[in-house]
Amino acid sequence: FRVFVQDTDLVPSDIAAGLILLHQEQDKMESCPKEPEEVLCHSPSSLVTDDLDVELENAAHYMLFAAAAYGWPYYVYTNPYTALCKLNGDCCRNRPTDSEITGSDRHNFHFGSILKITGLQYRDFIHISFHNKIYEIPFFVALDHKKEAIVVAVRGTLSFEDILTDLSADCEDLTLEEVLENGFVHKGITQAANYIYRKLINDGILNQAFTIAPEYKLVIVGHSLGGGTASILAIMLRNSFPTLRCFAFSPPGGLLSKSLADYTKNFIISVIVGKDLVARLSMPNMEDLKRRIVRIVANCNRPKYQILLRGCWYEVFGGDPDDFPTELDGRNQDALTQPLLAEESLMVHRSPSYNALEEEPHLNSPPQYPHLYLPGKIIHVVEECSSKRLCSSDIKYTARWSNETVFSSILISPKMITDHMPDVVLKALNSLSQEHGSCLSC
């Protein structure tokens, strides 16, 4: 992030202070009472609520497959005390014989973990690939007898090669015959989807699966990078498999152009938890965040050490947000040219971003990157009573249908990273699914 803002006068401590100030400003805005029209807008009809409950139950089920694609690192992370013993005891005798495995899986730990997480038998797996290079990510194809589905599960970011795939954030055209033209997509993730598409179609993996279970439907799932790849893969396969469904958990925000995002609302469900950073991550949003940090830092005349110390206490233990000045409240231009955070040593040179404070039209100029959006219909899962503390227990979640405009800005929170983790997403979905089940039983 420091490299991203290198065209400004900000040093890392300025960035930290800016993030703290932005977080407290956002919390103050969230605590303001909502307008009656906004409350009415978010009141779902019973039909929409029933549809949401069904999709939440499906999402909780398929999130297991998306989490299982991470293999032994996820299983050990979620079972730190017993995982190694269980894997050592069970993996060696569970080697699949009817399915093809590509890529290395030393001691069979990856496949053993997938068996443990999904609860499937080894004969239910059609193809498993642990092969991992830039634009080539692991995935597996399995038969899900409970939902009568052929599931393609794509792994999320876990290696340096995956990070390079994520960072290939340029746009490229995706033209679909007889459907859409001039659709823009994330270049690196599209390359990964092309790789899996070739494997599924050219190598006959899906043909093999549908030969075994011709009446099953096709479901594509993934988390994070896997969710983005699954979404684009679903677009590519849509013409050949009109009934396919896709569940994208915490996909990257800068993924599809508006026309493609609207097209996918019929067959893709995106699930976002809380203030997940990745779901809001795009080049325009990053540029907007940089401008907001420069604005708020330049407008604050408190000593930096006060902001950092009070901010650390606020992030960990909560409390009321400080009443630091956070808006350009009519101060003259001379005040805006004073050193950042009242420290003269920071003013080494007048950077373009800092000069932009004197030119309001420039701040509101059109972005140099095209806007890309989340795929499909969006389920936003949030905490009922969001705790200010990092460690909180007995969290209750609520879910609602949302739209892509809600994720057009990066929100600052101590949980902006943890809300993206697959175990947190699975926990939230299980909580909502169990709550719905208990209501039905009552």
RAVENFEN-V451399 format. One record per residue. N is the residue number from 1. SS is DSSP state (a for helix, b for strand, c for the rest). OMEGA is omega in radians with two decimals (* if undefined). BURIAL is b if it has 24 or more other C-alpha atoms within 12 Angstrom, else e. Layout:
# RAVENFEN-V451399
n = <N/N>
ss = <SS/SS>
omega = <OMEGA/OMEGA>
burial = <BURIAL/BURIAL>
This chain:
# RAVENFEN-V451399
n = <1/2/3/4/5/6/7/8/9/10/11/12/13/14/15/16/17/18/19/20/21/22/23/24/25/26/27/28/29/30/31/32/33/34/35/36/37/38/39/40/41/42/43/44/45/46/47/48/49/50/51/52/53/54/55/56/57/58/59/60/61/62/63/64/65/66/67/68/69/70/71/72/73/74/75/76/77/78/79/80/81/82/83/84/85/86/87/88/89/90/91/92/93/94/95/96/97/98/99/100/101/102/103/104/105/106/107/108/109/110/111/112/113/114/115/116/117/118/119/120/121/122/123/124/125/126/127/128/129/130/131/132/133/134/135/136/137/138/139/140/141/142/143/144/145/146/147/148/149/150/151/152/153/154/155/156/157/158/159/160/161/162/163/164/165/166/167/168/169/170/171/172/173/174/175/176/177/178/179/180/181/182/183/184/185/186/187/188/189/190/191/192/193/194/195/196/197/198/199/200/201/202/203/204/205/206/207/208/209/210/211/212/213/214/215/216/217/218/219/220/221/222/223/224/225/226/227/228/229/230/231/232/233/234/235/236/237/238/239/240/241/242/243/244/245/246/247/248/249/250/251/252/253/254/255/256/257/258/259/260/261/262/263/264/265/266/267/268/269/270/271/272/273/274/275/276/277/278/279/280/281/282/283/284/285/286/287/288/289/290/291/292/293/294/295/296/297/298/299/300/301/302/303/304/305/306/307/308/309/310/311/312/313/314/315/316/317/318/319/320/321/322/323/324/325/326/327/328/329/330/331/332/333/334/335/336/337/338/339/340/341/342/343/344/345/346/347/348/349/350/351/352/353/354/355/356/357/358/359/360/361/362/363/364/365/366/367/368/369/370/371/372/373/374/375/376/377/378/379/380/381/382/383/384/385/386/387/388/389/390/391/392/393/394/395/396/397/398/399/400/401/402/403/404/405/406/407/408/409/410/411/412/413/414/415/416/417/418/419/420/421/422/423/424/425/426/427/428/429/430/431/432/433/434/435/436/437/438/439/440/441/442>
ss = <c/c/c/c/c/c/c/c/c/c/c/a/a/a/a/a/a/a/a/a/a/a/a/a/a/a/a/a/a/a/a/c/c/c/c/a/a/a/a/a/a/c/c/c/c/a/a/a/a/a/a/a/a/a/a/a/a/a/a/a/a/a/a/a/a/a/a/a/c/c/c/a/a/a/a/a/a/a/c/c/c/c/a/a/a/a/a/a/a/a/c/a/a/a/c/c/c/c/c/b/b/b/c/c/c/a/a/a/a/a/a/a/a/a/a/a/a/a/c/c/c/a/a/a/b/b/b/b/b/c/c/c/b/c/c/b/c/c/b/b/b/b/b/b/c/c/c/c/b/b/b/b/b/b/c/c/c/c/c/a/a/a/a/a/a/a/a/c/c/c/b/b/b/b/b/b/c/c/c/b/b/b/b/b/b/b/a/a/a/a/a/a/a/a/a/a/a/a/a/a/a/a/c/c/a/a/a/a/a/a/a/a/c/c/c/c/b/b/b/b/b/b/b/c/a/a/a/a/a/a/a/a/a/a/a/a/a/c/c/c/c/c/c/c/b/b/b/b/b/c/c/c/c/c/c/b/c/a/a/a/a/a/a/a/a/a/c/b/b/b/b/b/b/c/c/c/c/a/a/a/c/c/a/a/a/a/a/a/a/a/a/a/a/a/a/a/a/a/a/c/c/c/c/a/a/a/a/a/a/a/a/a/a/a/a/a/a/c/c/c/c/c/c/c/c/c/c/c/c/c/c/c/a/a/a/a/c/c/c/a/a/a/c/a/a/a/c/c/c/c/c/a/a/a/a/a/a/a/c/a/a/a/a/c/c/c/c/c/c/c/c/c/b/c/c/c/b/b/b/b/b/b/b/c/c/c/c/c/c/c/c/c/c/c/c/c/b/b/b/b/b/b/c/a/a/a/a/c/c/c/c/c/c/c/c/c/c/a/a/a/c/a/a/a/a/a/a/a/a/a/a/a/a/a/a/a/a/a/a/a/a/c>
omega = <3.09/3.11/-3.11/-3.13/-3.07/3.08/3.08/3.09/-3.03/2.96/-3.07/3.13/3.05/-3.14/3.11/3.12/3.13/3.12/3.11/-3.14/3.11/3.14/-3.12/3.08/3.13/3.11/3.10/3.13/3.13/-3.11/3.12/3.10/-3.11/3.08/-3.14/-3.14/-3.13/3.12/3.12/-3.14/-3.07/3.11/-3.04/3.04/-3.11/3.14/3.13/3.14/3.12/3.10/3.13/-3.14/3.12/-3.12/3.09/3.10/3.08/-3.12/3.11/3.13/-3.04/3.07/3.06/-3.14/3.12/3.10/-3.12/-3.13/3.10/3.07/-3.00/3.11/3.12/-3.10/3.12/3.14/-3.10/3.09/-2.96/-3.04/-3.03/-2.99/-3.06/3.12/-3.13/-3.13/3.11/-3.09/-2.98/-2.93/-2.98/-3.11/-3.14/-3.13/-3.12/3.11/-3.08/-3.12/-3.12/3.10/3.05/-3.08/-3.06/3.06/-3.06/3.14/3.08/-3.08/-3.13/-3.08/3.09/3.11/3.11/3.09/-3.12/-3.03/-3.06/-3.07/3.13/3.03/-3.09/-3.13/3.13/-3.07/-3.13/-3.11/3.08/3.13/3.02/3.11/-3.05/2.99/3.07/-3.10/3.12/-3.01/-3.12/3.08/3.01/3.11/-3.06/3.07/3.10/-3.05/-3.14/-3.14/-3.09/-3.07/2.92/-3.00/2.98/-3.10/-3.07/-3.10/3.07/-3.08/3.12/-3.07/3.10/3.10/3.10/3.12/3.11/3.06/3.10/-3.01/3.07/-2.92/3.07/3.12/2.97/-3.10/2.98/-3.10/3.13/-3.11/3.06/3.14/-3.06/2.99/3.06/3.03/3.14/-3.14/3.06/-2.98/-3.07/-3.13/3.09/3.08/3.11/3.12/3.09/3.13/-3.12/3.11/3.13/3.13/-3.08/-3.05/-3.05/3.12/3.06/-3.09/3.13/3.07/3.10/-3.12/-3.12/3.00/3.12/-3.08/-3.04/-3.09/-3.10/3.07/-3.12/3.11/3.14/-3.06/3.07/3.12/3.08/3.05/3.10/3.10/3.08/3.13/3.12/-3.13/-3.14/3.07/3.12/3.09/-3.12/-3.07/-3.01/-3.11/-3.11/-3.11/-3.01/-3.08/-3.08/3.03/3.11/3.04/-3.13/-3.11/3.14/3.13/3.09/-3.09/-3.11/-3.00/-3.00/2.99/-3.05/-3.11/3.10/3.13/3.11/3.14/-3.04/-3.09/-3.12/-3.04/3.12/3.02/3.03/3.13/-3.13/3.11/2.97/-3.07/3.14/-3.12/-3.02/-3.14/3.13/-3.01/3.04/-3.11/3.08/3.13/3.10/3.08/3.10/3.11/3.12/3.13/-3.13/3.11/3.13/3.14/-2.99/3.10/-3.14/-3.07/-3.07/-3.11/3.09/3.03/-3.07/-3.09/3.09/-3.13/-3.08/-3.11/-3.14/3.14/3.10/3.10/-3.12/-3.10/-3.05/-2.98/3.11/-3.08/3.13/3.10/3.08/-3.14/3.06/3.03/-3.07/3.12/3.04/-2.91/3.04/3.11/-3.09/-3.06/3.11/3.14/-3.11/3.13/3.08/-3.10/-3.14/3.10/3.05/3.11/-3.04/-3.08/-3.12/-3.06/3.14/3.09/-3.14/-3.09/3.11/-3.11/-3.14/3.09/-3.10/3.12/-3.13/-3.07/-3.09/-3.13/-3.13/-3.14/-3.09/-3.12/-3.12/-3.13/3.14/3.10/3.08/3.12/3.06/-2.95/3.04/-3.12/2.91/3.03/-2.97/2.98/3.13/3.14/-3.11/3.04/3.12/3.10/-3.08/3.12/3.10/-3.06/3.12/-3.11/3.12/-3.10/3.11/3.13/3.04/-3.07/2.95/-3.13/3.10/3.00/-3.12/3.07/-2.98/-3.11/3.12/-3.06/-3.11/3.12/3.14/3.12/-3.11/-3.13/3.02/-3.09/-3.09/3.06/-3.08/3.09/3.14/-3.02/-3.06/3.13/3.10/3.11/-3.14/3.12/-3.13/-3.13/3.09/3.12/3.13/-3.14/3.12/3.12/3.10/3.12/3.13/3.10/3.14/-3.14/3.09/*>
burial = <e/e/e/e/b/e/e/b/b/b/b/e/b/b/b/b/b/b/b/b/b/b/b/b/b/e/b/e/e/e/e/e/e/e/e/e/e/e/e/e/e/e/e/e/e/e/e/e/e/e/e/b/b/e/b/b/b/b/b/b/b/b/b/b/b/b/b/b/b/b/b/b/b/b/b/b/e/b/e/e/e/e/b/b/e/e/b/e/e/e/b/e/e/b/b/b/e/e/b/b/b/e/e/e/b/e/e/b/b/b/b/b/b/b/b/b/b/b/e/b/b/b/b/b/b/b/b/b/b/b/b/b/e/b/b/b/b/b/b/b/b/b/b/b/e/e/e/e/b/b/b/b/b/b/b/b/b/b/e/e/e/b/b/b/b/b/b/b/b/b/b/e/e/b/e/e/e/e/e/e/e/e/b/b/b/b/b/b/b/b/b/b/b/b/b/b/b/e/b/b/e/e/e/e/b/b/e/b/b/b/e/e/e/e/e/b/b/b/b/b/b/b/b/b/b/b/b/b/b/b/b/b/b/b/b/b/b/b/e/e/b/e/e/b/b/b/b/b/b/b/b/b/b/b/b/b/b/b/b/b/b/b/b/b/b/e/b/b/b/b/b/b/b/b/b/b/b/b/b/b/b/b/b/b/b/b/b/b/b/b/b/b/b/b/b/b/b/b/b/b/b/b/e/b/e/e/b/b/e/b/b/b/e/b/b/e/e/b/e/e/b/b/e/b/b/b/e/e/e/e/e/e/e/e/e/b/b/b/b/b/b/e/e/e/e/b/e/e/e/e/e/e/b/b/b/b/b/b/e/e/e/e/e/e/e/e/e/e/e/b/b/b/b/b/b/b/b/b/b/b/b/b/b/e/e/b/b/b/e/e/e/e/e/e/e/b/b/b/b/b/b/b/b/b/e/e/b/b/b/b/b/b/b/b/b/b/b/e/b/b/b/b/b/b/b/b/b/b/b/b/b/b/b/e/e/b/e/e/e/e/e/e>
